[in-house]
């Protein structure tokens, strides 16, 4: 994967590049938990002011809210609405439209991202975490500039130094994941060894590419989505770019254990898929995931932990979503999505002519 220096980007030309290439941009934020309640409002308000009011960079800001593990939404619907999001929905109100009868907790962030892509109209989707502190909206500007410059790459992964709330370096799970990716998947998708932060939540992906990809439920969503995107795309269609320092509330070790437990299952499925594809090019990764117990007998088990952890054992969320493009509800939305893109680009053209 190519690495782009942010200093090489011209943030002043994003609108011109958008219009010339016919690109619309959606900022999409999956939100849950009390940490997001402290930060989501600033993230939305700062990006709305900088990139929608002062500049015509973002075409919409969408938020999907899911309850946290305690079942509480922590006022996120109100926070996002008051901060000026273009639209805010509860995950359970939309998930079943495109994924069937499924609890939001089954998919977690993966289900929320699928819902965000289902509702958005942008031709490029900027995914963004909701729990960043001391936030700098330059983050979105860099991603938008990288996604619209030159040949307008179809996938732009962010990278940034990460600092936890107590000022210590973060990213423990990312570093462990990079070792697993290199060991199990590098020979199938060599570019993942050059991916600095495979778990970062700030990245851009073409809407059609996203819709074409299957990806894991649970904590494996970024891992599967990015690996499969890099596998699908040519070298020139993907890059990574450095973002401002990321200040994020560090997860408790109890949560990190759960996170890595699910990611390990996702990597098993990815490896089995690439191996099988060599002899059966038509195999679908969700078929591999559905047969995990047959492929890896004994690896599906509840995570037993010492006293002091959660009272209940953690059973990993397995399975892959089939591509969003296969959902009849999404197919039915495509005419409206394309029409809304044309309207947004026409409006951008008029604003630029007026200000010229």
N, C-alpha and C positions, 0 to 999 in steps of 0.2 A: 504494500500500500504506500502511495506517495505521501510524504509529509510536506505540508504547505506552511511557510512562515507567515504569520498574521500580518507582519509589516509589509508584505507584498500585496495585500488586499487594499482596494480603494473603496472604503465604505461610502464615499460620496456618490458612487456610480451605481448603487444597487438598483435604484428605481429605473435608470436607463437600461441596465442589463435585464431587469425583469421584463420590461416592456418589449425589448428587442427579441428576447427568447420566449416570450409568452408564458412566463412563470408566475404562479401565484404561491404565496407562502402562508401556511397555517402554523401557528405556535400552539402546541398541544401539550397539556399538563395533566397527568394522572395524579390525583391527590388523595391522601388518606393520613390519618393519625394526628396526634397533638403537635408533632414537630412541624407539620405543614401549616397548622393553624397559626403558628408564629411567623411564618415566612411567605406564605402564598400571596397574601395581599400585596406586599412590596414587589414581588416578582412580576405580578400582573400589572400593577399600576406603573412601575418604572418602564416596562416594555411598551405598554400602551402609550405612555407619554412620548417616549423617545422614537418608537418605530411605527406608530400609527397616527399620532397627532402632529408631532414635529416633522416627521418623515412619513412617506407612504411606502413603507417596507413590508410590514405585516398586513395581511388581508383579513385575518381573524385571529382571536385567541380563544381556544376552546378548553374546557376543563371537565373532566369526569371525576366525580367524587364517589369513593367507596368507603364503607365503614371500616374502622380499624379492628384489631383483634378483639377489642372490648365491645364492638358493635356500635360505637359512637362515631358520628361524622364530625364532631368537634367544631360545628359551625362553619364548615368549609363552603357550603353552598352560599351562605350569606356573605362570607369573606370574599369569595371569588366574584360574586355579583356586584358587591359594593366597590370592588377594585376596578371594575370596568371590563370584565371578560365579555367576549362577544356572545358566548353561550355557556351555560353551566348545567350539567345533568347529573343525576344519580346513576351509578353504574347499573343497578338492577332494573332501571326503567328502560334501558336500551339494549342490554346484552342479549336478551332472548330474541330480539328481532333478527340478529345475524348469527347467533351461536346456538339457538335452540334453548331448551329448558335447562338452565345451568345457574347455580348459585355464584354470585360474584366472587366469593371466597375460593371457589374452585380454580378460577383463572388468575385471581389476584391482579397484579399490575398488567399481566399479559392480556387479560380480558378487558381491562380499562383501555389499554393502547389500541386494541382491536376496535373498541367502541369509538374511540377518538377518531381513528382513521375512517370509520364508517360514516361519522357525522361531518367530517371536515370536507372542504371543497378545494383546498390548495393542491396544486400539482406537485409541490414539495412540502413534506411534513417535517416540522421542527419539533422533535420530542424534547421534553424538558422536565427535570425533577422539580418537586414542589417544596423541598425542605432545605434550600440553600440560604445561608445566613450572609450578612454583609454583602448583599448581592450587587453585581455589576452588570447592567443591561448590555454592555459591550459584548457579553457572551453571545447574545442572539444576533447582534450586528455582525460579528465575525462569522458565525455559521451562515447567516443569510448572504453575506458577501462571497463566501467560499462556494455556496451552492448556485450562485448566479453568474460567477465570473468564468471567463475562458470558455471551456466546452460544457459548462453547467453540469458537473458530475452528479450522478444519480444517488451517490451515498457519500456523506461527509461525516466522519466520526470526530467528536471532540476529544481533546486530551487536556488535562490541567493538573497542576499540583494540587493535591487535596489536603486540607487542614481540618482537623476535627475541632469541636467546640472548645477543647482545652488547649488548642494550639499545637497539638502533636500531629505528625504526618499521618494521613489516613490511607485507605486503600488496601487493607490487609487481605480482604477476599480477592481483590483484583490480582494481587501478586501471586496468590495460590492458584487462581484460575489460569494465569498465563503459563504456569508450569504444566498444568493439565492439558491446556490447549496444545502446547508445543509437543508434549509427549504422545498424545493420542490423535491429534488432528493435523499436525503440520504437514505431513506428507500428502494429505488430500487437498488442503487449502493453505499453501505455503505463506500467503500474505498475513495470516493471523500471527505469525511470529514477529511481525513488524507493527502490529497493532498495539499502541501504547496502553490504552485503557479500554479493554473490551466490555467492561461493565458500566462505563459512564452513561448517565441518562440523557446527556445533551448531544444529540446527533440529528442529522437531516437525512431523509430518505425519500426518493421519488414515490409518489402515491401509487403508481401502477406497479412498481417493484414491490412495495410493501404488500399490496393486495395479492401479489402472485406468490408470496412466501408463506409457508407453514412455519409455526414457531411454538415453542414449548409453553405450557401453562406454568404458573408459579414463578419462582425466582430465576428460572432458566431462560426467560424471554429474551433478554439482551444477548446472551450467549448464542442462542440458536438463531435469532434474527440476523445478527451481524455475520456470523460464520456463513450462513446460507446466502446472505447478500453478497459477500465477497466471493463465494463460490460461483454465483450466478453472473457477476459483472466482470467486464474486462478491466484491465489495469487502469486504463484512462478514465474509467467511470467512477472511481472511488478514490478518496484521499482522507487524510486526517489533518487537523489544524489545532494549534494550541489556543486554549481559552484562558480567561483570567483565573487566578487561584480560586479553587472551589472550597468554600467554607461550608461544611455539612456536619450536622449532628451525627456523631459516630454511633452506630448501632451497638447495643449491648451484646456481649459474647453469646448469650443465649440465642439471640436472633441470628448471629453470624453462623452458628452451628447449623441452624435450620436452613439458612440460605445456601451454604455450601453443600449440604446434604442433597438438596434438590438439583443444584447445578451439576453435581457429579452424575446424577441420573441422565440429565440432558446430554452431557458429553458422551456417555455410553451410547445413547440413541444416535447421536450424530456420527460416531465412529462406525457403528453397525450399518447405518444408512450408506455411508460412503463405500464401505466394503461390499455391501450387497449391490450397490449401483453398478459396480464393475461387471457384474454378470447379468444384471437385470436393470437396464437403464430406465425402465418404466416404474420401478418400485417407488412408493410414496413414503415419505418419512413418518407420516402419522400411522401408517401400517406397522412400521418398525416399532414405534412407541406403544401401539396397542398390544403388541406381542412381546413386550419387554420381559415378562415372566418366563416365556419360553426361551428367549435368547440368553437371558442371564438368570437362570434359576437360583433362588435364594438371595438375590440382591434387593428384593422388595421387602422391606421390614420397617417396623416402627423404630424410631430413634430413641433408644433408652438412654437416659442421662442421669448423672448423680443427683443426690438431694440438693435442693436449692434452685433447680431449674423449674420449668413449668410442671404443674401437677400431672398433666396428660402427656402421653407420648406423642411425638410428632410423626405423622405419616406423610411422606412426601407426595406432592401433587404431580402425578404423572400424566402423560398424554400430550399430544400436539394439536393445536387448532389447525384445521384445514385452511387453505388460503381464503382470505376474505373475498377474493374475486369469484369463488364458487358459491357464495351465499346469494340466493335469489333476492333477498332484500337489498343487498349492495348493488347487484346488477340493475335493480329497478331504480336505484338512486342515481345511476350514472348520467342520464340525460339532464337531471337537475344540477348535478355537480358541474358538468361541462358548461351548462348555460350560466351558472353563477360565476365560473371562471371568466367567461367572456365579458360579463357585466363588470367584474372587478378590473379587468385589464382596460376596458373602455373608459372606466372612471379614472384610472391612473393616467391614461393618455390625455384626457381632458384637463386633469390637474396640472400635468407637466406643461401642456400648451399654454394654460392660463398663467403659470408662474414664469414662463420663458420671457 
